[in-house]
């Protein structure tokens, strides 16, 4: 896991490379949001490298503070919307009502957390071997419950074994991190990003142009 800026840097470079390769092998437009996930995760880790360096005094606050805010915004606001949308757009979720519900969960939790970041104080500190992002999350059980549903359920409910492993792995990792240290969940993304990036890469590579898309939300809406 990401216990130092060096670990974040290495993880970020590796996952970003996987992300670029995933996009290169994307043969259909509807797969682009899903194929973009590894690249988002990789750049996310590279951003946190700057946060580490700022907190150690190696870069200035004009770099480190925006990096910390950006990292928290992507983790708390972008990911819960992007993940269910990407699965829905790719056709991995067959039911239109289910897909819309998952996207709705992500939009609600992401919006609450965005308002918290914009109007409330947020700062990062080094807490042992991880970074702690201090965010005053309101209605914690409700907000984080929706967040977990939005980020884990799309994989668990997908119609492809590879993506169901994605969902199961995410759920296990999130549960483990909460048990390990709740304050570490926002920061310790490396394992999750690496696992999900490899699985998404394999899924996209196996979907060449012309491959029949599983029953998608578009199909469901056409009925």
Buried (B, 14 or more C-beta within 10 A) or exposed (E): BBBBBEBBBBBBBBBBBBBEBBBEBBEBEBBBBBBBBBBBBBBBBBBBBBBBBBBEEEBEEEBBBBBBBBBBBBBBBBBBBBBBBBBBBBBBBBBBEBBBBBBBBBBBBBBBBBEBBEEEEBEBEBBEBBBBBBBEBEEEEEBBEBBBBBBBBBBBBBBBEBBBBBBEBBBBBBEEBEEEBEBBBBBBBBBBBBBBBBBBBBBBBEBEEEEEBBBBBEEBEEE
